[in-house]
């Protein structure tokens, strides 16, 4: 087979591309995914944050990521992250319009989009799976119909904006529930509806879109395999079993590899690390305490750009060794919007650029409503507090 080597000079590094006959501009499903979630970027920019390229000049974030080797973008979608007066709940105010705008920007630089539906109006994770406000008083059958419609309509808006949708998550870390449903029979009903919506949308566009189902943590191997078994026994139509892997919460790399290998072997599903991250510093940049500190660090990976890069490299290597499709780094550009906490509070409230605003209190009283504020993640970004890329970003190349 004839092969060609192409040397691509970017702003950050030289990339050597091995091109085989039949290569096209469209992202190949065989390429190892080196993705990044940047769901908060629009709220950050609205708050005045500026991102730079490797030459030290202001530059579109998605261009900088592409030049560094990132080849897939992930965005979360909340149904209605606003109160009755239109005030955003924070965390990027991640509605469908923002996902569409980010997807359009990603496509400009050849990066397909993973659409992460939470089926909630705000954060969904193993500890909370609140129903969207519009679905709160519905039966599970009514929710199923609404989730189908919301999924199809959201994907249409994102696609029509120019995004290349390559993958869709139907739920986010759904260990404990989905859209306010906590019995597995009901969760499966909603998953079937969401899956059918993705397949129908993809068919209408004449293209293939992979469906991922997302769980955490990897240390609970038997619990995670139970979920995979439930999906298999129910005959759910999906392609990828996705996990979160944060080493300070979720166990060792060996445990991650073993779980992903077992899922692939026992159930014949592709796997992917949908979320991972690690700090490059222990300093706080915005006046709101970071969620990860000294006690969370792994001995072999210090909180430096080098330590961050070595950790991500290790996750990529482990993922490849167990046959996973790749990884997505979570919110690698969630930088501070300034160094003055007083001024920042105004921005967090107005633009939703902090992890939560006070306006979420009625919807999420026990979490965001009590602890609202800025970014808890800025020390795990690949950019410094001023928006300049760290050397660790080169790990994607």
Beta strands, then each sheet from edge to edge (+ up, - down):
strand 1: 3-9
strand 2: 14-20
strand 3: 33-37
strand 4: 72-77
strand 5: 112-117
strand 6: 165-170
strand 7: 210-215
strand 8: 240-244
strand 9: 270-275
strand 10: 326-329
sheet 1: 1+ 2-
sheet 2: 9+ 8+ 7+ 6+ 5+ 4+ 3+ 10+
end
